[in-house]
Amino acid sequence: MNDQIASGAKSGTRPSRQINVVLRSHDSNGAAAPIADQEPLAAVKPLPPGDHYADIQKELDVMVGLDNVKSLVYEIYAMLQIAQMRSEAGLHGGAHVYHMIFKGNPGTGKTTIARIVAKLLQKMGVLTKGHLIEVERADLVGEYIGHTAQKTRDLVRKAVGGVLFVDEAYSLARGGEKDFGKEAIDTLVKAMEDMRNQFVLILAGYPAEIEHFLMTNPGLPSRFPIQIDFPDYSIDQLIQIAELMAKDRDYALLPQTVFKMRQHLMQEKHMSIFSFSNARYVRNMIEKSIRHQAVRLLSQYANSSPGKQELMAIRPEDVKLEGQSSGGRREVGYT
């Protein structure tokens, strides 16, 4: 399932719109163009065949939770669809800004949603390619004066037609005025002005750190009209993710195994309130349990082969949680 986790969401339903998103749209003079009542509107042309949102909705429906995020993605789609209708009717459209801020802890789906947004913007004609370039501080910041600006410009050029996703963006401002990270920020801001609508910049990171980062540059918040919070998963959602991760690999968690995992997740989440890595932690736990199950089966069936049900079953003894870190390497999906 390409590292995305199925949820119980019903397909065929559009998410309710529960959040307000302000998208700036101005004409060249900064004001909306007046509508002449006496001029008849042009007839609206039929939209191209096919539902551009259908594939996007399928990808969203297989993700657990994230209701507010799914609502935002649909709002962007609706706005673009109506903008097309307005244009075909001869109404003023204006230029919208799609740069975004994603605030959330690790493993809450930020990277996955960034990929989905890139695909949506490509389908709707905003971006020409719809690819995602994922970078962090080390990719942007150079070792000497001028090196950072060049590295950053090179990555922006690679992102043209798609999305440039900067993870842990707040790290660019940690070194103060003399740090090369500030040069990266300045270069990104200039690129947003010089290459408007040629790429979308998404800055992501921990909520508190991102808020502090935005305060270091008064001009930054207004450049990102779409800001959204990615909440931590509840224990029930983490268990749902664990069961679906196992099912996707043709494994099954026994009830006693689920109970053991639930107890551990409650303890781990409480103890690691600021560093718990949500679905990423669950992924590591499932993969480790699968390895332990393999070792157990080879030991128990040294001279024979286990049956299908035994090959699928993850038992409580396979879940060995001592010393497991809440972190882990970055994975595709739920990051």
C-alpha positions in Angstrom: 0.0 0.0 0.0 3.0 2.2 -0.6 3.6 3.0 3.1 0.2 4.7 3.5 -2.2 3.4 6.1 -5.8 2.6 5.5 -8.4 4.2 7.7 -12.1 3.5 8.2 -13.1 6.6 6.2 -16.0 6.0 3.9 -15.0 6.5 0.2 -17.3 8.6 -1.9 -17.8 11.3 0.8 -16.3 14.6 0.8 -14.8 15.9 4.1 -16.8 18.6 5.9 -15.3 22.0 5.8 -14.4 22.8 9.4 -11.6 25.4 9.1 -11.2 28.8 7.6 -8.3 29.4 5.2 -7.6 32.9 4.0 -6.1 33.0 0.5 -4.9 36.4 -0.7 -6.1 37.5 -4.2 -5.4 40.9 -5.6 -5.3 42.6 -9.0 -2.3 44.6 -10.1 -3.5 47.6 -8.0 -4.1 45.6 -4.9 -7.9 45.8 -5.1 -10.6 43.5 -6.5 -11.8 44.4 -10.0 -15.3 45.9 -10.0 -18.1 43.9 -11.7 -20.1 45.9 -14.2 -23.8 44.9 -13.6 -24.9 46.0 -17.1 -22.4 43.7 -18.9 -23.9 40.2 -19.5 -21.7 37.3 -18.2 -20.3 34.9 -20.7 -21.8 31.4 -20.7 -19.9 29.0 -18.5 -18.1 26.3 -20.5 -18.4 22.7 -19.4 -15.5 21.6 -17.2 -13.1 19.0 -18.6 -14.4 15.4 -18.1 -13.3 13.5 -15.1 -13.2 14.4 -11.4 -9.7 15.8 -10.5 -10.4 15.2 -6.9 -11.3 11.5 -7.1 -7.7 10.2 -7.0 -6.8 12.7 -4.3 -9.7 11.6 -2.2 -8.7 8.0 -2.5 -5.2 8.8 -1.1 -6.7 10.9 1.7 -9.3 8.2 2.6 -6.7 5.6 3.4 -5.1 7.8 6.0 -6.2 7.6 9.7 -7.5 10.8 11.2 -6.3 14.2 9.9 -9.9 15.4 9.4 -8.8 19.1 9.5 -6.1 18.4 7.0 -8.4 16.6 4.6 -10.9 19.5 4.9 -8.1 22.0 3.9 -7.1 19.9 0.9 -10.7 19.8 -0.3 -11.1 23.6 0.3 -8.0 24.2 -2.0 -9.6 21.9 -4.6 -13.0 23.7 -4.4 -11.4 27.1 -4.6 -9.5 26.1 -7.8 -12.5 24.5 -9.3 -14.6 27.6 -8.7 -11.8 29.9 -9.9 -11.9 28.0 -13.2 -15.7 28.4 -13.5 -15.3 32.1 -12.7 -12.6 32.5 -15.4 -14.8 30.8 -18.0 -17.7 33.1 -17.0 -15.5 36.1 -17.6 -15.1 37.0 -13.9 -11.9 38.4 -12.3 -9.7 35.6 -11.0 -6.6 37.2 -9.5 -3.4 35.4 -8.5 -3.5 33.2 -5.3 -0.6 32.3 -3.2 -0.2 28.6 -2.2 2.9 28.6 0.1 2.1 26.7 3.3 3.2 26.1 6.9 2.8 22.6 8.3 3.0 22.4 12.1 3.2 19.0 13.8 5.3 16.4 15.6 7.1 13.6 13.7 5.0 10.9 12.2 1.8 12.9 11.8 1.6 12.8 8.0 3.2 16.1 6.9 5.3 14.7 4.1 2.6 12.5 2.8 0.1 15.4 2.7 2.7 17.6 1.0 3.0 15.0 -1.8 -0.8 14.8 -2.1 -1.0 18.7 -2.3 1.6 18.7 -5.0 -0.4 16.2 -7.0 -3.6 18.1 -6.6 -2.0 21.4 -7.7 -0.6 19.7 -10.8 -4.0 18.2 -11.6 -5.7 21.6 -11.3 -3.1 23.3 -13.5 -1.3 25.4 -10.8 1.9 23.4 -11.1 3.4 22.0 -14.3 5.0 18.9 -12.8 3.7 18.2 -9.3 6.8 16.7 -8.0 8.1 17.1 -4.4 11.7 18.1 -3.4 12.2 17.3 0.3 15.1 19.1 2.0 16.4 20.0 5.4 19.0 22.5 6.8 22.0 20.5 5.6 20.7 20.6 2.0 20.3 24.4 2.0 23.1 25.7 4.2 26.7 25.9 2.8 30.1 26.2 4.4 31.2 29.6 3.4 29.8 33.0 2.3 27.8 32.7 -0.9 27.7 28.9 -0.8 24.3 28.8 0.9 22.6 31.1 -1.6 23.9 29.0 -4.5 22.8 25.7 -2.9 19.3 27.2 -2.1 18.9 28.6 -5.6 19.8 25.2 -7.1 17.2 23.4 -5.0 14.6 26.0 -5.9 15.3 25.5 -9.6 14.8 21.7 -9.1 11.5 22.4 -7.4 10.2 24.6 -10.3 6.8 23.1 -11.4 6.4 21.4 -8.0 6.8 21.7 -4.3 9.9 22.5 -2.2 9.3 20.9 1.2 11.6 22.2 4.0 11.5 19.9 7.0 12.5 21.2 10.4 12.6 24.7 8.8 13.0 26.4 12.2 16.6 25.1 12.3 17.5 27.7 9.6 17.1 30.4 12.3 18.8 28.8 15.2 22.3 30.3 14.6 21.3 33.9 14.8 22.2 36.8 12.4 25.7 35.5 11.5 24.6 32.0 10.8 24.4 30.9 7.1 20.8 29.7 7.8 19.6 33.3 7.6 21.1 33.5 4.1 19.0 30.5 3.1 15.8 32.1 4.5 16.6 35.3 2.6 17.2 33.4 -0.6 14.0 31.5 -0.3 12.0 34.7 0.4 13.5 36.3 -2.7 12.7 33.2 -4.8 9.1 33.4 -3.6 8.9 36.9 -5.1 11.0 36.4 -8.2 9.4 33.0 -9.2 5.9 33.6 -8.0 3.5 30.7 -8.9 6.4 28.7 -10.4 6.8 26.6 -7.3 5.1 26.1 -3.9 7.2 26.3 -0.7 6.1 24.3 2.3 7.9 24.8 5.6 7.3 22.1 8.2 8.3 21.3 11.8 7.4 21.1 15.4 4.6 23.6 16.3 6.4 25.6 19.0 9.6 25.9 17.0 7.8 26.9 13.8 5.9 29.6 15.7 9.2 31.0 17.1 10.8 30.7 13.7 8.0 32.9 12.1 8.5 35.5 14.8 12.2 35.9 13.9 11.2 37.5 10.6 8.1 39.7 10.7 7.6 39.4 6.9 7.4 35.6 6.9 3.8 34.8 8.3 2.1 36.9 5.6 3.9 35.0 2.9 2.3 31.7 4.0 -1.4 32.2 3.8 -2.1 28.5 4.4 -1.0 27.3 7.8 -2.3 24.1 9.3 -1.7 22.0 12.4 -1.1 18.2 12.3 -2.4 16.8 15.6 -0.8 13.9 17.4 -2.6 10.6 16.9 -4.7 9.2 19.8 -4.0 5.8 21.2 -7.0 4.3 19.4 -5.7 5.8 16.1 -2.2 4.4 16.7 -3.7 1.0 17.3 -5.7 1.3 14.1 -2.6 2.3 12.2 -0.7 -0.7 13.7 -3.4 -3.2 12.7 -3.6 -1.8 9.2 0.2 -1.8 8.8 0.2 -5.4 9.8 -2.7 -6.3 7.5 -1.0 -4.6 4.6 1.9 -7.0 5.0 -0.4 -10.0 5.4 0.1 -10.3 9.2 -2.5 -10.3 11.9 -2.2 -9.0 15.5 -3.7 -11.3 18.0 -6.0 -9.6 20.6 -3.4 -10.2 23.3 -0.8 -8.5 21.1 -3.0 -5.5 20.6 -3.5 -5.2 24.3 0.3 -5.3 24.9 0.9 -2.7 22.2 -1.8 -0.4 23.6 -0.4 -0.5 27.1 3.1 0.2 25.8 1.9 3.1 23.5 0.1 4.7 26.5 3.2 4.6 28.5 5.6 5.7 25.7 3.3 8.6 24.7 3.1 9.8 28.2 6.8 9.7 28.8 7.8 11.1 25.4 5.3 13.9 25.2 7.7 16.2 23.3 9.5 13.6 21.2 7.0 10.8 20.5 7.1 10.0 16.8 3.5 8.8 16.4 2.9 6.6 13.3 6.7 6.4 12.7 7.1 4.8 16.1 4.3 2.4 15.3 5.9 1.5 12.1 9.2 0.7 13.8 7.3 -1.4 16.4 5.5 -3.5 13.7 8.7 -4.1 11.7 10.6 -5.1 14.8 7.8 -7.5 15.8 7.8 -9.1 12.3 11.6 -9.8 12.7 11.1 -11.3 16.1 8.2 -13.5 14.8 10.5 -14.8 12.1 13.2 -15.8 14.6 10.5 -17.5 16.8 9.1 -19.5 13.9 12.4 -20.7 12.8 13.2 -21.9 16.3 9.8 -23.6 16.8 9.6 -25.2 13.4 13.2 -26.3 12.9 12.2 -29.5 11.0 8.9 -28.5 9.5 7.0 -25.5 8.1 4.4 -23.5 10.0 0.9 -23.2 8.7 -0.6 -20.1 7.0 -2.3 -18.9 10.2 0.9 -19.2 12.2 2.9 -17.4 9.5 0.5 -14.5 9.8 0.1 -14.3 13.5 2.0 -11.7 15.5 1.9 -13.0 19.1 2.5 -11.0 22.3 6.0 -12.6 22.7 7.0 -11.1 19.3 6.4 -7.6 20.6 9.7 -6.9 22.5 9.7 -3.3 23.3 12.7 -2.8 25.6 15.1 -0.2 24.4 12.9 0.9 21.4 13.6 4.6 20.6 10.8 7.0 19.9 12.7 8.4 17.0 13.9 6.5 14.0 14.8 7.2 10.4 12.5 9.1 8.2 9.9 7.0 6.3 7.7 7.6 3.4 4.2 8.3 4.7 3.1 9.6 8.1 6.2 11.8 8.4 
